[in-house]
């Protein structure tokens, strides 16, 4: 019996090659897209899962709120992960449920020298010695209990160890390191461990670990200062840990432990490690994060594509079911029961789905390099094919086969043999209505995806085109990592470089837009004459920074060589900072007293708000103190198109005045736009799979148009004999489908508007949802449908009417 079913399935596939090809190809592409999206989503959801104790790891987040603000909102958007150092040890002392605390200072860059090789190493972290007790980071050389205990101990990743020592054993060898901006003095670092490179699905990324005791030795007071922000704190809890009960005790802990330098509104909270990558809203993240909303979007797109492919299958199967009506009638008249027919037709569906699954595996294998390029990951098929997931994928094949074949099987098995053999079939109208409904649903999804693609493109273009309030074009940034020797020759560098006609201006600063910047409290006189402390971002800048970046002054003046006291007793703020202290008119803050980081004097100017961070955030309060010798970056505004020559000239000057340090540069516009890397990746993936979804929908529409043309072959022949032209026949075959697409537009528009409005909420500056976007999406869908249908309609209309009238 099974052999007979397989023979019938095989003969039907060969008999209708076009339908078989469309069914297998469409379903195969749909399943392949679903698998690729599943791989991406699975990788995103797997972040930090490699940590064996991950379900017991938490981290501290820091915030400054009044009691009313804390009660009104549970949002963590104004919390920071970056905070003070003493909170970790204090928590460990006061809460027995905490087993281990690990602290680390943010990433630093160090100039390492070994022999005659000098290189700036990036992604270096000062780490507590307890790190290997908390995280599952494997050492291949060294003792995890001792590796980060002593000052000037260093643990290298395998790739970093290979870079410096080749295939030799690194343990015990030394690297000469430069100073690290207030965290470590120059010295020889002893390699005490080599660890495996971190998995790609770790939210923390670094190449090298230095002992936190190195930082402590250099600046011990930092580790007792509750108001000094430069540390991330994670901790491991026991099995009986109750997060809710723990958080209830934190206000009393802060009241008892925190010092007055934190201020009365300081508070802390905790976040589980499992929420860090996708569910954290806090600021100053130490590593990668992603959007859970985007994961939902991709998951829905994957289901959409699979749904569209299944609808294609069901539409073509129900359409062709009428052709097999007589076969069913004969089978039932000679004794076949309903269950055996259902089993047969479901079996045929499963055969097609299995063939489609084979096609899907081939497509996935071929598409993997492109998928890795789109996602920026290293996805591999064998990483998700194991004894746990293979049953899952087999289950998907089975479910798709049953789902796609269920309706055709039930319809065919329900035919009454007497009526069928007489040529009477009342199920055809019901099948036609079902097909129309499925086409509407299918194109509703397609139109929603078209509208979504347009909106995503518009938003990404908005991010690139919006006036940020500063000049970032042709701006070269040289990163010298606070090197004191470079700061000592900064005046000579500036003078020498500004003599070059291809360089418009030069400026030095600790931060540039889009880069890391410190935050601290600043005390400024408010409108009532009271000295009030508020926290805000700080850009320590050189004398020419404001003019160099074309920042617009809205009140007061900028720093000037005509006022020598500017270097010690002047401050420039932005409009948001003026509002923060109660001044709605920026000019009113000019002349008010300030006290910041040991400097006191008067506010001399206010710059117009500019977006110094990405457009995901609104412009926050900012102060720009004049600090000539606390710089990390040299910015050069170029006015030439001959970049290679100009870069060579700049490098020659650099080698002459700072020969000890490599010339490391980038362009500000590229650096700033890198903040949107995940957004652009989202756009690429969204667009790619949207196009594929529409292609699959068009395959189904092509199949239905082909079937419709075949069913109306004699009608077309008669119309041509009576004088109908090609245009009228094409219109005849197309109008019913176009009506369905127009209905789909009405269904898709509100759904797409709601979904994309939710997505845009992740941006502080976003494009409006114009009505014309949905109109364009609908028009494009109509055009795509017309092109798809017209191909078959024109073919049918061009047939010789004599052949049409002879057809059966």
N, C-alpha and C positions, 0 to 999 in steps of 0.2 A: 504493500500500500504506500509506504513512504517513498519507495522507488518510483512509483507511479506519479505521486505528487511532485517529486523533483523533476520528472520528465515533462509534466504539464507546465510547471513553472519555467523550465528551460525553453520550451517551445514558445510560450507566450512572450518571453523576453526577446527571442529572435524574431518572432512574428511582427512585433512592433518595436523596431530598433530605435526609432526617434524617441518614443515615450520612455523606453527603457534607459536610453542614454540620459535624457533629461532627469528622470527620477533618480538614477544612481549618482549622476554628477551633482545635481542640486543637493541631495541629501548628504552626499560625501563631503561637499564643501561646507555645508552647514555643521556637520559633526566635527570637521577639522577645525573650523573657527571656534566652536564651543570648547574643544579640547585645548586649543592655544590660549583662549581666554582663561580657562580653568587653570592652566599651568601658571599663568601670570598671577591670577588671584591667589592661588595656593602658595606661591612664593611670597607674595605680600603678607599673607596671613601667617606665614611661618617665621616671621622675624622674631629673633631672640628665643625661639623654641628649642634651640640646641642646648640652652642652659639647663642642666639637670635639676637645679633648684629654682628654676625660673618662677614657679608658682609661689615661692616664698621670698622673692626679691622685690623690694619697694624702693622708692626714692623720695627725698624731701623736696617740696616745692615751697617757695617763699612768696609772701604777699604783704602789701601794706593797705589795710582797710580799716575804716571805722566800724564800730559795732553795727550801725544801721546798714552800711553797705554790705557787710558780711551776711547779714540776715536777709537782705533783699535778693541776693543772687548766689547761686551755687556755681556760677561760671568760673573757670580757672584761667580765662584769657588774660587777666592782669597779674597772674602769678609768674614767678621766675623759677627755673630749675637752678640757675646760677645763684649762689648765696654765700653765706659765711662759713668758715671752717669749724668753729667750736660746736655747732649744733649737733653734729654727728656723735662725737664722744659724749656729749651731755645726754643725748637720747639713750645711748648704750648704757650709761651709768644708771639712769632713772627707770628704764623699762627692761625688766628681765626677759621679756619675750623676744628682745633683739639679741641675736647670737653674734653677728659680726657687722661692723660698719666699714665701708670702703669709701674714701674720698679721693677725688682727683681734681687737679687744676686744669683749666681749659687748654686747648691745643696751642703749642708753641713751635717755633722754628729755630733750629740751632745750626750753626756752621760747624760741621765736623771735619776734622783733619786727621788723616792716617797716612803717614809717609809724606809724599808730595801731592796726595790727592785731597782736595778741599771741596766740600759740597754742602749746600744748604739743605738740611733734612727737614721735611715738613710733617705735620701730623704727629707731633710728639706730645705726650701727656705725662704729667707728674702724678704718680699713682701710689696709693697706700699699699703696704706690704700684704694686707689681708685680701687683696683682689682675687687671688687664686682660690681662696676659701669660699668666695661668693659666686664668681662667674666660672663657667666651664671652659676656661682657656688653657689649652694643653701646652706644657713645656716639653720640648724635645731635648733640651740641654738645661742643666741647672736644677736647683732645689726650690720648689715653689714656696716653701716656708721661709727661705732666706734671701731669695732673689732680689727683693726690693726693700730690704731692711736698712742697709748701710747707705749713708750719703754717697752720691756719685756712683750708684749702681745703675746699670742699664740693662733692660731686656729688649732684645731685638726680635722682630718678626723674621721668619725664615727668609723671606724675599729680601729684607733689608740686610740681614747677616750675609747673604750670598753676594749682595752688591758690594759690601765692604771687604769681605774676607774670602770670597769665592767658595771653593769646596773645602777650605780648611775649617777646622773646629774654631768657633768664635769664642767659646767660654774662656774667660780669663784674660782675653786680649783687651786693649784699651783704645779709646777714641778720644782725641783732644777736642773739647767743645768750647764754643764761644759763650759769652754771657747771655742770659735769657731774661731780658727786660724785667729786672726786679725779682726774678724767681731763682736765679742761680748765677753764681760767679763763674768766670772761665775756669776750666779744670779738666782733668783726665777722668773719663768715665770708664769704669771697669765692666765688661760684659759678664753679667752674672746669670744670664739665661737667654735661651732662644725659644720662642714659642711659635706654634703653627700660625700661619696667616689666619686672621679672623674670617669666619664664614661670611659670604656675601650678604646673608640675611641677618646681619647684626646691625642694630641701630647705631652702635658705637663704632667709629672707624679711626684707626691710628696705625702707625708703622713702628713706633718705638715707645717704650715705657721707661721713665726715669723715676727713681725713688722719690716719694713725697718728702722724705727726710732731707733731700737735697734742697728743696724749696724752704723747708723749716730751718735749716742751718743758715740759709742766706737771709731770711726775714722771719725770725721766730715770733715777733709780735703779731703778725697776721693771723696766726693760729689761735690767738686768744681774743681777737677783735670781732665782736658780734656785728659790727657795722661795716666790715670790710668784705666786699663781694668778689670772690675769685675761686669758688670751690663748688663742685658737684658732690652730693652725698647720696649714696645708695646703701641699703642695709638688708641683711638676711634675718628672717624671723623664724621662730619655731613652728611646729605643726599646729599648736593650739592658738595661733595668732588670730585675734578678732579685730578686723580693720575698723569696724564701726566703734567698738569700745575704745580702741586705741586713739582714734581721732577725737573722741569726746574728752580725752585727758589732755590734749595738746594745749588748749588755752591756759590751763593752770600751769602746765610745764613752762610755757613762754613767760607767764607772769613771774614765775619763780627764777627762771634761768637767764632770760635775755637781759642784756644790759640796756642802760638808758640811751646809748648811742643808736639803737634801733628805732627809737621813737615809740610813741604809745600805740601806733596802729599796725605794728609788725605782727605777723602771724605766719604759721606754717601749716602745710597739709602734706599728705603723702599720695603717691601714685603707684599702683602695681606695675611691675615690669611689662606684663602682658598688654597693658594699655598704652605704653610709651609710643610705639611706632604709629599706630593708627587712631588712637583715641585721646591723645593729649592736646590740650589747648594752650598749655603754658608757653611762656616766651623763653628765649635764650637756650634753646635745645642744644645739648652737647653733641648730637649726631643727627642721623637721618630721621625724618618723619614723613608720613604720607597721609593722604586724605581717605578716610573711610567712605566718604560720599562717592569718591571716584571708584572705589572698589565695588560699591553697590551699582554704580552706573555700568561698569564693565560686566558685572554679573548679569544685569538686566539685558545688556546688549547680546551677551552670549545666549541667553534664553530666547531673546527675540529672534536671533538668527536661526537657532534650532527650531523654534516655533514656525518660522517662515518656511523652512525646508520641509517640515512635517506637513504643513498646510499644502505645499506643492504636491507632495506625495498623495495626500488624501484627495485633493482636487482632481488630479489626473486619474487616480484609481476609481473614484466615484463616476467620473465622466466616462471612463472606459468600461465601467461595470455593465452598462446597457449592451455592449457588444457581446458580453458573455451570458446574457440572459437566457438565450436558447440552450447554451451548454448546461446552465443550472436547471432549466426546465427538464431537459432530457435526463440528467442525473437524478433528479427528484422523482421523475416518473418511473425510473427503474429501481427505486428503493433507497436512494441516498437520503439520510436524515439531515436535519438542520445542523446538528453538532459536527458531523463529519465534514460538511461544507465549510462551516466556520473554521474548523481546524485546517482544512486545505488552504483557504484563502489567507488565513493568518500565517500559515507556513510559507506561502508564496511571498507575503510581505516581509517575513523574516529573512528569506533568501536575498531579497533586494537590499534590505538593511545591512545584512552581513557583507554583501558586495560593496555597499556604500561605505561601510566601516573600513574595508580594505583600502578603498580609494582615499578615505580620510587619513589613514595612517601614512599613505604615500604623500599626501598633501602636507601633513604636519611635518614629516621629515624634510621635505623640500623647502617648506616655509620657515623652518627653525632659524636659519641665519638672519632672515628678514625680521622675524619676531624679536630676536635678541638685539638687533639694531634699533628697532622701534622702542623697546622697553629699557634698553641700557642694562640688561641683565644677561646672565649666562644660563639660560634655561636649557635643559637637556631632557629628551623624551625618557631616557632610562632613569631619570631622577624621580619620575612619578609612576613608572611602571614597575611595580613590585607585587609581592603576594597579597598585600593589603589593598592596592588600588585596582589590580586586574579584575577581581570580582566586581568592583564598582563600575568599571568601564563595560564589562560584559552585561552588567545589570542595565546600564544606559542603552546598550544595543537592544536588549530584550524589551525594555520599556518603550523605546522608540518604535520598534517593530510592532508591538502590540497596539500602541497608541495610533500609529500611522495606518495600520491595517484593520483596526477594529470596526470602523464605520463601513468601509467597503465590504468586509466579511459579513457583517450583520445585514446590510442591505441585500447583498447577493443571495445569502442563505434564506432570506425571507420571501423571495419571489414565489408566487403560486404557479406551479407548472402548467396548469390548464390555460391560465391567462397568458402566460409567456408564449406558449406554443401557438396560441391564437393571435399573437402579436399585440396583446393588450398589456400595458405596463403603467401602473399609476405611480410607481416609485420615481419615475424619471423627473417629474416636476419637483418632488421633494429634494431629489439629488441636486437639481439645478439651483434651487433656493439655498441649499447648504453651500454649494460652490460659490454663489454670489456673496454669501455672508463671510466665507473664508477669505475671498479676494478682498473684501472691504477691510477685514481685520488685518490681513497681510499688508495691504498698502497703507493702512493707518500707521502701522509700525514703521514702514519705510518713510512715510512723510515726516513722522516725528523725528526719525534719525536725520533726514535731510535738514529739517529746521534746526536740530541740535548742532549739526556740523556747521551751519552758517553762523549760529550764535557763538560757538566756540571759536571760530576763526575771527569773528568780529571782536571778541573779548581779547584774544591774544594780540591782535593788531592794535587794539586800544592800549594795551600795556606797553607796546613798543613805541607808539606814536604820541602818547600823552606828554605834554610839556611837564617835565619833572621839577622845573624851577631852578635848574643848574645846567651848566654846559658840560656834556659828557662826550661830545664828538671830538675826534682827533686828540684825545687826552691820553697821553702815555703815563703809566704808573710804574715807578720803580720801587720795589719792595726791598728795603735793606734791614728790616727787622730790628729797629731801634739801635742799630750799631753806633756806639758812641764815637768811634773814629770817623764815621761818615757824618754824624751830626757836627763834629768839630770842624769839618771842612765844608759844611753846607753853604756858607757864604761864598766860598771860592767856587764851588760847583755851580751855584746860581749865577754868579757873575760870568763864569766861563761859558755856560750854556746859553745865556741870554744874548751873548755876542753872536750866536749862530742865527743868521737871518731866517732859518726855517723853524725857529722856536719863538713863539710869541711871548710866553711867560713861563715862570717856574715858581712852584710853591711847595712848602713842606708842611706836613701835618701828621698827627697820630692816627687819624681815620680819614677815609674818603667815602663818598656815598656808596652804599652797598657792602661796605666792609664792617669788621667788628669795631665796636665802640664801647667805652666804659659808661657806666651810669653812677650817679652819686647824688647826694643831697646838696642843694644850694640854698643858702639863706638870703632872701631878698626882702626889702622893705615893701610892705603891701600898702594899699591906698589909705589905710587907717594909721600908717606910721609904725606898724608892728613888724618886727623881723620874723619872717615865717620861713621854715624849711620845707622845701618840696624836692622830690626826686625827679630827675630827667636825664636824658642822654647827654653826653659831653663829647664834643669834637675839639680836641686841643689842636690849635691851628697856628701856623706861622703868620707873619705880618701881611703877606699878600694873598692869603687863601681866599678871602671873600671876593676880591676883585678878580682873581684868577679863575674862579668857577662861575663868575657872572651872577653871584647872588645879589638879589635886589634889596637895597636898603629902603625900608618904609618909614623909618624914624631915626634921628640921630646920625651918627657917623660910624665909619669903619676904623680899624686900627691904622695908625699913621706914624711915619717916621718923625713927623713934626711934634709928636707928643711922646717923649721918652717914658713917661709914667705909664703908658699903655701896657708895657710889659709886666707891670706888677699890680696895677690897681684899676684896670678897666675890664669890662665884660660886654660882649655882644650876645644877644639872645634872639630866638625866633618869635614869631607872633604867637604861636601856641604856648610858649613859656610865659609870655606877657599875660595871656589870658589865664594861665594857671595861677598866677599871683593876684588875679583880680582886676587886671587892666584891660578893659574892652577896647580902649584907644591905645595902640602901641606906643604912641609918643609920650604917654603919661608915665611909662616906666623908666624913660631916659632920665638919668640923674639920681635914681634911687640907689640906696646903699646895697651892697652885696657882700657875702662872705662865702668863699668856696675853696676847699682844699688848701687852706692856709693863705689864700690871697683875699684881700679885702679892698674895696674901693667903690666905684660907681658904675652903673650900667650906662654905656655910652651910645649904644645903637641897637636897632631891631631889624633883622632881615626878614624878608617875606618868607612864609612857610614854603619849604621845598621838600620833595619826597626823597629823604636820604636813605630810606629802606623801600622795600617792594610795595607795589600798589595793593597787596593783600591787606595792608595796614594803613590807617589814616596817619596824617602827620602828627607826630608826638612832640611834646616840649623838648627843646634843644638849647643848650648853651654852647658858645664857641669861645672859650677862653684863649687868650694869646699865650702860647707856651712854646717858645722858639726852639727849645732843645729837648722836647719829649716826642720826637717825631719818628715815624716808621716809614712813611711814604714820601717820595719826591714825585710831584705831578708836573708834567710838561705839556703845555698846550702847543700842538704843532700846527703849522700853517702851510704845509706842503703836501703834495701828492707823491713825492718821491721818497717814500718811507724807507726803503732799504738803505739809501745813502744817508739819510738823516739818522737812522738807528745806528749805523756804523760810526758816524761822527760822535753821537752821544756815548756810545760804548768806549770809544777812544779816550774821551774826556774822563769817563768813569775809571778806566784802567790806570789813567795817570794820577788821579787824585784819591782813588779808593782801590788800590791794586789787590788788597787782601781779600776783597769780597766779590763773589760772582755777580755779573750784571743780570739781574732777574727783573723782567718787565712784563707788562700786559697792557691791554687797552681797556679803559674804564667802561665804555659802552658794552663790551663783551662780558666783563666781570659783573656789571650791574644786571645785565640780562640773564646771567647764569642763575639768578635767584628764581627765575621762572622755568628752570629746566624741567621740573616735574610737570608744570602746566603745558609746556610745549610737547612733552612726551604724551601727555593725556590727549592733546589735540591730534597727534599723529595716529595714536592707537584708535581713538574714537572715529576719526575720518576713515581709516583703512577698513575697519570692520563695518562701518556704515555703508561704504561703497560695496563691500562684499554682500551685505544683507540685501541691498537693492538689486544687485546682480542676481542673487538667488530668487528674489521675488519676480524678476523679469524672466528668468528661466521658466518658472511656473506659468506666468502669463503667456509666454510663447507656446508652451505645451497646450494650454487651454484654447488659445487662438487657433492652433493647428487642428485641434479636435473639432472646434466649432466650424472651421472651414471645411473639414472633411464631412461633417454631418450635413452641411448645407451645399454640398457639391452640385446636386441637381438643381437646387433653387438658383444657384449662381449661373448655371448653364442656361436655364430658362430666361433669367433676367438679361443675360447677354444677347440671346437670340432676339429678345423683344427690344433691344436697343440700349440697354444700360451700359454706361461707360465705366472705366476702371475706378474713377473717383467715387462714383455713387456706390459701387460695390465695396470699396474700402471703407466708406462711411457706414454702410450697412453692418459690416462685420465689427467695426470699431466702437460704434456708439454705445452699445450695451456695457462694454468694458469701461469706457470713459465715464459713464454715469456712476459706475461703482467707485471709480477713483475719486470723483467729485464728492461722493458720500464719505469716502475715507478722509478727505480733507477736513470735513466738518467734525469728524470723530477725533482726528489726530491733533487739531489745533489746540484745544484746551488742555489736553494731556501734555503736549510738548511745552506749552507755556508754563504750566505748573512745574514740570520737572526741571526746565532750564532756569526758571526763577530761583528754585532751590539751590541749583549749582552756583549761580552767580552770587549768592549770599556769602560765599567764601572770599569775595573780593571787596575791599573797601571802596574801590573805584571801578565801576562796572558800566557796561553799555546798557542803554534802555532796551526793553523788549518791544521793538517796533512791530506794528501789524504787518508791514510789508515783508518781514522775514517769513512769516507763515504763508503769505500769498506767493512769494517766490518758491517756497518749498512745494506748495501745491502745484504751481505751474510747471516746475521741473518734473514732478511726479507724473503729471499729465503728458508732458513731452516724452518722458521715458516710456510710459505706457504706450503712447501713440507709435513711437519708433518700433517698439517691440512687436506690437500687434500688426502694424503696417507691413512689416517684413513678410509675414505669412498671408496677410490680406491681399497684398499686391500679387503675390505668387498665385493665390487662388483666383484672383480676378483676371490674370493673364492666361489662364488655362483655356485651351480650345473647348468651346461649348459642346462640340460633338463628343469629345471624350468625357466631359462632365455628365452629359445626358446618358451615356452608356454605363456610368459607374454604378456600383451597388454599394 
